[in-house]
Amino acid sequence: MKYLLVAIGLSVLSLNAFAFKPCGELKNEIADKLDAKGVKITH
């Protein structure tokens, strides 16, 4: 039970880290990281 509470707490903290960035900025940041690793996205 203690591990579940810790996991929930950490997930809430990680969500807050992204909440203060605009969506477009976050999308570009993720795309840049994927490009740097050589990942190609096809639609």
C-alpha positions in Angstrom: 0.0 0.0 0.0 2.9 2.4 0.8 4.4 1.8 -2.7 1.1 2.6 -4.3 0.9 5.9 -2.5 4.4 6.8 -3.5 3.7 5.9 -7.1 0.6 8.1 -7.2 2.5 11.0 -5.5 5.3 10.8 -8.1 2.9 10.6 -11.0 1.1 13.7 -9.7 4.4 15.6 -9.4 5.5 14.6 -12.9 2.2 15.8 -14.4 2.7 19.2 -12.7 6.1 19.5 -14.4 4.4 19.6 -17.8 1.4 21.7 -16.8 3.2 25.0 -17.1 4.4 24.6 -20.7 2.3 25.5 -23.7 1.3 22.5 -25.8 3.1 23.6 -28.9 6.4 24.1 -26.9 6.1 20.6 -25.4 5.3 19.1 -28.7 8.4 20.7 -30.3 10.6 19.6 -27.5 9.5 16.0 -27.8 9.9 16.1 -31.6 13.4 17.4 -31.2 14.3 14.7 -28.8 12.9 12.0 -31.1 14.8 13.5 -34.1 18.0 13.5 -32.1 17.6 9.8 -31.5 16.8 9.1 -35.1 13.1 8.2 -34.7 11.0 8.9 -37.8 7.3 9.3 -37.5 5.1 8.5 -40.5 1.5 9.2 -40.8 
